[in-house]
């Protein structure tokens, strides 16, 4: 084989690899971290509340996740609410699954509600007596078209 032919073959191979890998759909993420918020009496809960830090670390690139701080109007007790969502999957009912879960400051599960099924007892009453203080962390996948 001539060196010109080998060069052309190598360039063709490299171009093909680059073209195929360049067409791969790469997900983009919008990430928000709030290190200025105090939750459960702790400054920067994203770094300083172990169970929140572990939950976030266990989901480094979710399709959708928002960790929010809520406060009871009367008692001033704090609650952490985590909204999570799966990506759209064709031919699945429902096509995207969303779950909203309420926790105490200690990470103790209170209740949750998902895309399907009835709301748990006390769900509406809980959200009538709390106020959204702010977002602690969020990660949302943004698909480029």
Secondary structure, DSSP 8 states (H G I E B T S, - for coil): --HHHHHHHHHHHHHHHHHHHHTS---EEEEEE-SS-EETTEESHHHH-HHHHHHHHTTTT-SEEEEEEEEETTT--EEEEEEEE----TT-SSSS-EEEEEE-TT--EEEEEESSS---TTHHHHHHSEEEEEEEEEEEEE---
